[in-house]
Amino acid sequence: MKILVTNDDGIDAPGLRAVAKELQKVGRVIVVAPQQEQSGIGTSISLRQPIKVKRLKPWWEGMEVYSVEGTPSDSVIIAIQSLFPGETDLVVSGINRGPNIGHDIFVSGTVGAALQGYLHDIPSMAISINAYENLNFDVAAKLASLLAAKIKEGVLPQKILLNVNLPNLPLSEIASIEITRLSQQSYCDRVERKLNSEEEHYRIMRSNKRNLHYRNPGDDLWALQQNRISITPLPDGSVSNSLQHCLQDLAPAIYDFIN
């Protein structure tokens, strides 16, 4: 199994290395990720622009690593169509610093990268942690590896796109795994206006305040607030009942395994 690992936090992000190392237990890992942080870039693609790709020194034996002067979506498209055409069996995007839940997924570079894999008929997942500092990557990396193994074994279908969010807690403090739907939460909810003597400018801010009005049992925000892992199959609202049941049945076994 050949696993493409990417992210939107950039090639030097510690979460990228953590998940790449753990996924080596499941298959051959190739890393193709943006040279710089690309958070909030969504599914943006660098059309009609030259994109530089640089091969880097392997992080571990048997692993190929490339940095891309472009977006997360650029990275996945170049990897799938040019660097390794017809070879990629799974796309894993992350581990992201900060959650990707609710309406935020539509501007998320992490989810946008995973979506490109899905659109190329490759099983894909986005992995994020609900914190920005002092992140515990161990549980997220192990969960990504286990889900990858289930896809490799055929337990999960090939046509799948999963958005996974974890509380930033040690495994002993995580309550369970929930198969969730998207909440209506969005953190890009504040505009800052600046004036000076010459000009004015605006900045879209990410407040990171959780609006409890949007919390509903069974959605991704609710799961994180209950210290539970959230796995949301996408595209939301069009996922088959059979996949929902498969994930529901598998969730306790996954939790027991990583525990």
Backbone torsions as a table, in degrees:
resi	resn	phi	psi	omega
1	MET	NA	128.4	178.0
2	LYS	-105.5	123.6	-173.6
3	ILE	-113.7	122.4	174.6
4	LEU	-90.5	124.5	179.6
5	VAL	-114.4	132.0	179.9
6	THR	-145.0	-175.5	177.9
7	ASN	-168.4	-174.8	170.6
8	ASP	-120.2	0.1	178.3
9	ASP	-86.6	-7.2	177.3
10	GLY	102.4	160.6	-172.8
11	ILE	-62.5	-25.1	-177.4
12	ASP	-93.6	5.2	-177.9
13	ALA	-68.4	133.8	-178.7
14	PRO	-64.1	-30.4	179.0
15	GLY	-64.6	-32.1	178.2
16	LEU	-65.4	-44.6	179.5
17	ARG	-67.0	-38.9	-177.2
18	ALA	-62.4	-45.9	-177.6
19	VAL	-74.7	-34.7	178.2
20	ALA	-62.2	-42.4	-179.9
21	LYS	-64.1	-43.5	-178.2
22	GLU	-68.7	-35.8	-178.1
23	LEU	-69.6	-16.1	176.0
24	GLN	-62.5	-18.4	177.5
25	LYS	-72.7	-17.1	-175.9
26	VAL	-104.6	-34.8	-177.2
27	GLY	-168.6	-171.8	177.5
28	ARG	-79.2	128.6	-174.3
29	VAL	-105.9	132.8	169.8
30	ILE	-121.0	135.7	-178.6
31	VAL	-111.8	122.0	175.5
32	VAL	-134.9	107.3	-170.9
33	ALA	-140.8	158.4	179.8
34	PRO	-60.2	145.0	178.5
35	GLN	-65.4	-34.7	-178.3
36	GLN	-125.1	165.5	179.0
37	GLU	-60.6	138.2	-177.4
38	GLN	-132.2	33.3	-178.5
39	SER	-60.7	140.2	177.2
40	GLY	78.8	8.4	-176.3
41	ILE	-84.2	-12.5	177.1
42	GLY	62.4	-131.4	-178.3
43	THR	-100.2	19.4	-175.9
44	SER	-56.3	138.5	178.3
45	ILE	-125.3	140.7	-177.3
46	SER	-85.0	74.1	-179.6
47	LEU	-69.1	138.7	174.2
48	ARG	59.5	24.8	176.4
49	GLN	-125.5	139.1	175.8
50	PRO	-67.4	138.1	-178.4
51	ILE	-121.8	118.5	179.9
52	LYS	-84.4	136.6	177.2
53	VAL	-123.5	130.4	-177.8
54	LYS	-123.2	127.6	175.3
55	ARG	-81.9	129.1	-176.7
56	LEU	-105.5	169.4	176.9
57	LYS	-65.2	134.5	-179.3
58	PRO	-59.1	140.7	176.8
59	TRP	-75.1	-36.9	176.5
60	TRP	-141.9	161.3	-177.6
61	GLU	-58.5	134.4	177.2
62	GLY	86.0	-0.2	-177.9
63	MET	-107.4	132.9	174.4
64	GLU	-100.8	137.1	-175.6
65	VAL	-130.5	130.4	-179.7
66	TYR	-133.1	140.3	170.6
67	SER	-106.2	145.4	-175.6
68	VAL	-124.3	129.0	175.8
69	GLU	-83.6	67.1	-177.4
70	GLY	-166.1	-159.6	-175.5
71	THR	-90.5	169.9	173.8
72	PRO	-57.9	-41.5	178.0
73	SER	-63.9	-40.8	174.9
74	ASP	-54.9	-45.3	-176.3
75	SER	-59.6	-45.3	-178.3
76	VAL	-69.1	-44.7	-178.8
77	ILE	-62.2	-44.2	179.6
78	ILE	-64.3	-41.5	179.7
79	ALA	-63.3	-47.3	-174.9
80	ILE	-71.7	-39.7	-172.1
81	GLN	-95.1	-21.2	-174.0
82	SER	-125.2	-52.6	-176.6
83	LEU	-70.0	-42.5	-176.7
84	PHE	-136.7	60.7	-175.9
85	PRO	-62.4	128.3	177.2
86	GLY	73.1	9.7	-174.8
87	GLU	-109.1	-18.6	-171.7
88	THR	-80.3	126.9	-179.5
89	ASP	-103.6	-17.1	-177.6
90	LEU	-159.7	141.5	173.6
91	VAL	-115.4	127.1	176.3
92	VAL	-122.1	123.8	-178.5
93	SER	-113.9	122.7	-178.2
94	GLY	139.1	-161.9	-1.7
95	ILE	-79.6	125.3	-173.0
96	ASN	-82.5	143.2	173.6
97	ARG	-85.0	108.4	-175.6
98	GLY	104.6	150.8	-176.7
99	PRO	-75.2	157.0	170.2
100	ASN	-127.0	91.6	-173.7
101	ILE	-133.5	164.7	175.6
102	GLY	55.4	-143.1	-178.0
103	HIS	-68.9	-13.4	177.2
104	ASP	-60.7	-24.9	-176.7
105	ILE	-62.7	-23.2	-176.9
106	PHE	-77.1	-12.4	174.4
107	VAL	-115.2	2.5	-175.9
108	SER	-79.7	124.6	173.0
109	GLY	-68.7	-30.2	178.1
110	THR	-62.7	-51.4	179.0
111	VAL	-69.8	-35.6	178.3
112	GLY	-59.3	-38.9	178.2
113	ALA	-66.1	-45.0	178.4
114	ALA	-62.7	-37.1	179.5
115	LEU	-60.5	-37.3	178.4
116	GLN	-61.8	-38.9	175.7
117	GLY	-62.1	-46.2	179.7
118	TYR	-59.8	-40.9	179.8
119	LEU	-69.3	-18.0	174.0
120	HIS	-97.1	18.2	176.7
121	ASP	63.1	35.1	176.8
122	ILE	-116.5	129.5	176.6
123	PRO	-56.8	138.2	-171.4
124	SER	-144.9	154.7	176.0
125	MET	-149.7	148.7	173.6
126	ALA	-113.4	134.3	-176.2
127	ILE	-122.5	126.4	-178.7
128	SER	-138.1	154.7	177.8
129	ILE	-117.7	138.2	-175.4
130	ASN	-81.5	61.8	177.7
131	ALA	-168.9	164.1	-179.7
132	TYR	-121.6	-11.6	179.9
133	GLU	-137.2	152.8	177.1
134	ASN	52.0	50.6	-175.9
135	LEU	-75.0	140.3	174.6
136	ASN	-102.1	101.1	-175.1
137	PHE	-84.1	-13.1	-170.3
138	ASP	-59.0	-48.9	-176.6
139	VAL	-67.2	-42.1	-179.4
140	ALA	-63.2	-43.2	-179.9
141	ALA	-65.4	-41.5	179.8
142	LYS	-66.1	-39.0	178.2
143	LEU	-65.4	-42.9	177.6
144	ALA	-59.9	-41.5	179.0
145	SER	-64.2	-41.4	-179.8
146	LEU	-66.8	-43.6	177.3
147	LEU	-62.8	-38.7	176.8
148	ALA	-61.3	-41.0	178.9
149	ALA	-64.6	-38.0	179.1
150	LYS	-67.1	-35.4	175.3
151	ILE	-68.3	-42.5	179.1
152	LYS	-61.0	-38.6	-178.9
153	GLU	-78.2	-10.5	-178.3
154	GLY	85.3	7.7	177.3
155	VAL	-68.7	-38.8	174.0
156	LEU	-102.5	148.1	-176.6
157	PRO	-69.8	158.9	178.9
158	GLN	-71.9	-33.5	179.9
159	LYS	-88.6	84.8	-174.4
160	ILE	-147.1	142.9	174.3
161	LEU	-136.5	114.8	-176.2
162	LEU	-114.8	135.6	172.9
163	ASN	-110.6	111.7	-172.1
164	VAL	-111.8	128.6	176.7
165	ASN	-128.2	135.4	-178.1
166	LEU	-122.5	143.9	168.4
167	PRO	-67.8	149.7	-179.1
168	ASN	-85.0	71.8	-175.0
169	LEU	-135.4	154.0	169.4
170	PRO	-64.5	156.3	-174.6
171	LEU	-56.8	-34.0	-178.3
172	SER	-63.8	-20.0	-178.1
173	GLU	-103.5	-0.3	177.6
174	ILE	-86.2	126.8	-171.2
175	ALA	-73.2	-45.0	-175.7
176	SER	-173.9	-175.5	172.3
177	ILE	-113.0	131.1	178.9
178	GLU	-117.3	136.9	170.7
179	ILE	-89.5	114.8	-165.2
180	THR	-119.2	174.2	170.4
181	ARG	-116.7	169.2	179.8
182	LEU	-71.0	137.9	170.6
183	SER	-83.3	178.5	175.8
184	GLN	-95.0	12.0	-175.0
185	GLN	-68.1	140.1	171.1
186	SER	-144.5	131.8	-179.1
187	TYR	-94.2	-12.3	179.9
188	CYS	-85.9	73.4	-167.2
189	ASP	-126.6	18.8	-177.7
190	ARG	-144.6	135.0	177.3
191	VAL	-113.6	128.0	179.0
192	GLU	-103.6	127.2	-178.8
193	ARG	-109.0	130.2	-179.7
194	LYS	-120.3	136.7	178.4
195	LEU	-124.2	140.2	169.5
196	ASN	-140.8	-172.1	-172.8
197	SER	-67.7	-21.8	-174.0
198	GLU	-106.8	-36.6	-173.0
199	GLU	-159.0	169.3	174.0
200	GLU	-123.2	153.3	176.3
201	HIS	-145.8	163.8	-176.3
202	TYR	-125.2	150.8	177.4
203	ARG	-137.2	126.0	175.6
204	ILE	-79.6	123.5	-172.8
205	MET	-106.3	152.5	176.3
206	ARG	-109.8	104.6	-169.9
207	SER	-75.3	-26.1	-178.1
208	ASN	62.5	16.2	174.6
209	LYS	-91.4	132.9	-178.2
210	ARG	-87.5	119.2	179.6
211	ASN	-84.7	103.4	-174.8
212	LEU	-65.9	-13.9	178.4
213	HIS	-61.2	-29.1	-175.6
214	TYR	-91.7	1.5	-175.7
215	ARG	-77.6	125.9	177.2
216	ASN	-136.7	134.6	177.6
217	PRO	-53.8	131.5	179.5
218	GLY	99.7	-8.2	177.7
219	ASP	-99.8	173.3	-171.5
220	ASP	-67.9	-37.2	178.3
221	LEU	-64.9	-44.7	178.1
222	TRP	-57.7	-44.5	-178.8
223	ALA	-60.3	-46.8	-179.7
224	LEU	-64.0	-37.1	179.5
225	GLN	-70.2	-18.1	175.4
226	GLN	-96.0	13.8	-178.0
227	ASN	59.0	39.9	179.1
228	ARG	-116.4	150.6	172.8
229	ILE	-75.3	134.3	178.5
230	SER	-107.6	124.8	172.1
231	ILE	-118.8	113.3	-178.7
232	THR	-112.2	113.6	174.5
233	PRO	-73.4	136.1	-179.8
234	LEU	-119.6	161.0	-3.8
235	PRO	-66.4	132.9	-176.0
236	ASP	-61.1	134.7	177.8
237	GLY	92.3	-13.3	-179.9
238	SER	-123.1	15.2	-179.4
239	VAL	-80.8	136.4	-176.4
240	SER	-68.2	153.2	177.3
241	ASN	-62.7	-34.3	-179.0
242	SER	-64.0	-39.1	177.4
243	LEU	-68.1	-42.1	177.0
244	GLN	-57.0	-47.6	-179.8
245	HIS	-64.6	-39.2	179.4
246	CYS	-60.9	-46.0	180.0
247	LEU	-67.8	-40.3	178.3
248	GLN	-60.4	-42.9	-179.8
249	ASP	-68.5	-32.6	-175.4
250	LEU	-82.0	-25.2	-173.9
251	ALA	-54.2	-49.2	179.5
252	PRO	-61.3	-37.5	-179.8
253	ALA	-67.4	-38.4	177.3
254	ILE	-63.2	-45.4	-178.7
255	TYR	-62.2	-44.1	179.1
256	ASP	-61.7	-37.5	-176.9
257	PHE	-69.0	-47.0	-177.9
258	ILE	-73.6	-15.5	178.1
259	ASN	-83.2	NA	NA
